[in-house]
Amino acid sequence: MADDAGPSSLTLTFGFGHSFFARTGLEKQRPVALDPLPDFSSDHLDKARSNGDLWVQIGADDALVAFHALRAVQRDAGSAARVRWQMNGFNRSPGATAHPMTARNLMGQVDGTRNPEPADSDFDQRIFVPEQGEPAWMANGSYAVVRRIRMLLDDWEKLSVKEQEGVMGRRKSDGAPLSGGSETSDMDLEKTDSQGNLVVPFNAHARITRPDQNGGAAMLRRPFSYHDGIGKDGVPDAGLLFICWQADPLRGFVPVQRKLDRGDALTPYVRHESSGLFAVPGGAAEGEYVGQRLLEGENRPGSPLRGASGNAVAGAH
């Protein structure tokens, strides 16, 4: 079907959900870090589109290649698995800008600034399970939190650009902090205007999500936009497939989301509609298959996962 498209940067990422271990009799191998996420007051979760035994993320620069890979996975799975839910996302097409730039989301905001970088001294510690971690089969793996976040665009677009910038704490034009500089400039949280008001509001999204405002909690964000059409009420079903990676969700996603729950200025303009947490083992070594150390009891550490991305994600039973 896609033979003439080339590799198109195709990637497939597999993760195990909490329920997988009871279904397979492997409860003793289930990581503590895979315990269900706590409830958040802003959640409006559809259980039918949340969690799952297995998570498959398929990414490619060509949507046809991603679709063909999904069909191949479904054929190979046969009757052993059935699709619980599927979500399709997209990002800026390669080559769409004159030079690489941080992508924008459907609110028009630069999305992904100040992500942890592999060059950071603590990157591996924050994102990957250590080789001597528990359980052994998760060595060099990572935990993925997947959230479908609907953007209430009709309400958002009623705000002026200045009001939107106050909600985010960053300029809409280039993603720079309201305290000044460029996109990558450090945010001055104490800077005030001539009236003595904080330039970056106390409840601005960019302020609340900073690691230094959350006990050092950090995660690698790899989000995708989605648009699933217009409802009968004329409202777009569109938003963000938020995917983040961390060595431990209780030290990454959870404290940040709890902080957002308590007073994020963005909350009135988004709705969390589905959620999942998955354990993604380290990359398979040559001659291995994904999850072999879990299913066959091998204790050799896997290879660190790098740059996992996708434009189609699915949960399965």
C-alpha positions in Angstrom: 0.0 0.0 0.0 2.8 2.4 0.9 5.7 0.8 -0.9 6.7 3.9 -2.8 6.7 6.2 0.2 10.0 5.2 1.7 10.6 4.9 5.5 9.0 8.3 6.2 10.6 8.3 9.7 8.2 5.5 10.7 8.3 4.6 14.4 6.3 2.1 16.5 6.2 2.3 20.3 4.6 -0.3 22.5 3.5 0.1 26.1 1.8 -2.0 28.8 -1.2 -0.8 30.8 -2.0 -1.7 34.4 -4.7 -4.2 33.3 -2.3 -6.1 31.1 -0.6 -7.8 34.0 -3.7 -9.3 35.6 -4.9 -10.6 32.2 -1.5 -12.4 31.6 -0.8 -13.6 35.2 2.2 -11.3 35.5 1.0 -9.2 38.5 4.3 -9.7 40.3 6.0 -8.0 37.4 3.7 -4.9 37.4 5.7 -1.8 38.3 4.5 0.3 41.3 4.9 3.3 39.1 2.1 1.9 36.9 -0.5 2.3 39.7 -3.6 4.2 38.3 -3.3 8.0 38.2 -5.2 9.9 40.9 -8.4 11.7 40.1 -8.2 15.3 39.2 -11.0 17.8 39.7 -10.7 19.0 36.0 -11.2 15.5 34.6 -14.2 14.7 32.4 -12.9 11.2 31.4 -14.6 8.9 29.0 -13.7 5.4 30.4 -14.3 3.8 27.0 -11.4 5.9 25.5 -9.1 5.6 28.5 -6.4 3.1 29.6 -6.1 -0.3 27.9 -4.0 -3.4 28.2 -1.6 -2.3 25.4 -0.7 1.0 23.9 0.6 1.3 20.3 1.9 4.7 19.1 2.6 4.9 15.3 4.4 7.8 13.9 5.5 8.8 10.4 6.0 11.8 8.2 3.5 10.4 5.7 0.0 9.6 7.1 -0.4 6.8 4.5 2.7 5.0 5.9 1.3 5.4 9.5 -2.0 3.9 8.4 -0.3 1.0 6.6 1.7 0.2 9.7 -1.4 0.3 11.8 -3.1 -2.2 9.5 0.0 -4.5 9.6 -0.1 -4.5 13.5 -3.8 -5.3 13.5 -3.4 -8.1 11.0 -0.5 -9.6 13.0 -2.4 -9.3 16.3 -5.3 -11.3 14.8 -7.8 -12.4 17.4 -5.3 -11.9 20.3 -6.2 -8.3 20.7 -9.0 -5.9 19.7 -8.9 -2.1 19.5 -10.3 -0.3 22.5 -9.8 3.2 21.2 -7.9 5.0 18.5 -6.8 8.7 18.2 -5.2 10.4 15.2 -3.0 13.4 15.7 -0.7 15.6 13.6 2.1 18.1 13.9 3.6 20.6 11.5 4.7 18.9 8.3 8.5 18.6 7.8 9.8 21.4 5.7 6.8 23.6 6.3 9.0 26.3 7.9 12.2 27.8 6.6 14.1 26.5 9.6 13.1 24.2 12.5 10.8 25.8 15.0 8.8 24.8 18.0 5.3 23.7 16.9 2.1 25.6 17.6 -1.1 24.0 19.0 -4.6 24.7 17.8 -4.9 27.6 20.1 -2.2 29.2 18.1 0.3 29.0 21.0 3.9 27.9 20.7 3.8 24.5 22.4 6.8 22.7 23.7 9.2 25.4 24.9 11.6 24.6 27.7 11.3 20.8 27.2 14.0 18.8 28.8 16.9 18.2 26.4 19.1 15.1 26.0 22.1 17.4 26.7 20.8 18.3 30.2 22.9 16.6 32.9 19.8 15.2 34.5 17.8 14.3 31.4 18.3 10.5 31.7 17.5 10.6 35.4 14.2 12.4 34.8 13.0 10.5 31.7 14.4 6.9 31.8 14.1 4.2 34.4 17.7 3.4 35.6 19.4 0.2 34.7 19.3 -0.9 38.3 15.7 0.2 38.8 12.6 -2.0 39.6 11.3 -4.0 38.0 14.4 -5.1 36.0 12.5 -5.5 32.7 11.8 -1.7 32.7 15.5 -0.8 32.7 16.1 2.1 30.3 12.4 2.3 29.7 10.0 5.2 30.4 6.4 5.8 31.5 4.0 7.5 29.1 1.0 9.5 30.2 -1.5 9.9 27.4 -4.3 12.5 27.8 -6.9 13.7 25.2 -7.4 17.3 26.1 -10.2 19.1 24.2 -9.7 22.8 23.6 -12.8 24.9 24.0 -11.8 27.0 21.1 -15.0 29.1 20.8 -14.4 30.4 24.4 -10.7 30.8 23.9 -11.1 32.8 20.7 -13.3 35.4 22.4 -10.3 36.5 24.4 -8.1 39.3 23.1 -4.5 38.4 22.3 -3.4 40.2 25.4 -5.8 38.2 27.5 -4.6 34.9 25.9 -1.0 35.9 26.6 -2.0 36.5 30.3 -3.5 33.0 30.5 -0.3 31.4 29.1 2.3 33.7 30.5 4.0 33.9 27.1 3.7 36.1 24.0 1.6 34.5 21.3 3.8 35.9 18.4 7.0 34.0 19.3 6.5 32.1 22.6 8.8 34.5 24.6 7.9 34.9 28.3 6.0 38.1 29.1 8.9 39.2 31.3 10.9 39.7 28.0 13.5 38.1 25.8 13.1 35.3 23.2 11.4 32.0 23.4 14.2 30.3 25.3 14.9 33.2 27.7 14.5 32.5 31.4 11.2 33.7 32.8 11.5 36.4 35.4 8.8 35.4 37.9 9.3 38.5 40.1 9.1 41.2 37.4 6.3 43.7 37.9 4.9 46.5 35.7 4.5 50.2 36.5 1.5 49.5 38.7 3.3 46.8 40.7 1.5 43.9 39.1 3.3 40.7 38.2 4.2 40.7 34.5 3.7 36.9 34.4 0.4 36.4 36.3 0.5 34.2 39.4 -1.9 31.7 37.7 -0.3 31.8 34.2 0.1 28.3 32.7 3.8 28.7 32.0 4.5 29.8 35.5 2.6 27.0 37.2 4.1 24.2 35.0 7.8 25.2 35.7 9.9 22.5 37.4 11.0 25.0 40.0 7.4 25.6 40.9 6.7 21.9 41.3 9.6 20.5 43.4 11.7 19.9 40.3 9.0 17.7 38.6 9.7 17.5 34.8 8.6 15.5 31.9 9.4 15.2 28.2 6.3 16.5 26.3 5.6 15.0 22.8 2.0 16.3 22.0 0.0 16.2 18.8 -3.0 18.2 17.7 -6.2 16.5 16.7 -9.4 17.5 14.9 -12.3 15.1 14.8 -14.8 17.2 13.0 -17.6 19.5 14.0 -20.5 18.5 16.2 -24.2 19.0 15.6 -23.9 22.1 17.8 -21.3 23.6 15.5 -18.5 23.2 18.1 -15.2 21.7 16.9 -14.0 18.4 18.5 -10.4 19.5 18.5 -7.5 19.8 20.9 -4.3 18.2 22.1 -3.2 14.6 22.3 -0.9 15.3 25.3 1.8 12.6 25.6 4.6 13.0 28.2 7.5 10.7 29.2 9.1 10.4 32.6 11.0 7.9 34.8 8.2 8.0 37.3 4.8 9.6 36.8 4.5 10.2 40.5 7.5 12.5 40.2 6.7 13.9 36.8 3.1 14.2 35.6 1.2 13.9 38.8 2.6 16.8 40.9 2.4 19.2 37.9 -1.3 18.2 37.1 -2.2 18.6 40.8 -0.7 22.1 40.7 -2.7 22.9 37.5 -5.8 21.5 39.2 -5.5 24.1 42.0 -5.6 27.2 39.8 -4.3 27.2 36.3 -5.7 30.1 34.2 -6.0 27.8 31.2 -8.4 25.4 32.9 -11.6 27.1 31.8 -10.5 26.7 28.2 -9.7 23.0 28.1 -11.3 19.7 29.1 -9.4 16.4 29.9 -11.6 13.8 28.2 -9.5 10.6 28.3 -6.4 9.4 30.1 -4.0 6.5 30.1 -0.7 5.5 31.7 1.6 2.9 30.1 5.0 1.3 30.9 7.2 1.4 27.8 10.2 -1.0 28.2 13.7 -0.1 26.9 14.3 -0.7 23.2 14.7 -4.3 22.1 18.2 -5.4 21.4 19.1 -7.1 18.1 17.4 -10.5 18.0 14.9 -9.6 20.7 11.2 -8.4 20.5 9.6 -5.6 22.5 8.7 -6.8 26.0 10.7 -10.1 25.8 12.4 -9.4 29.2 8.9 -9.1 30.8 7.3 -12.0 29.0 10.2 -14.5 29.2 11.9 -13.3 32.4 15.1 -11.9 30.8 17.0 -9.4 33.0 19.2 -7.8 30.4 18.7 -4.0 30.3 17.1 -2.7 27.1 18.4 0.2 25.1 17.2 3.7 25.9 14.2 4.9 23.8 14.9 8.1 21.9 12.6 10.5 20.1 9.4 8.4 20.2 6.8 10.2 18.2 3.6 9.4 16.3 0.5 10.6 14.6 -1.8 7.7 15.5 -2.2 6.2 19.0 -4.4 3.3 20.1 -5.3 1.3 23.2 -6.1 -2.3 23.0 -7.5 -5.2 25.0 
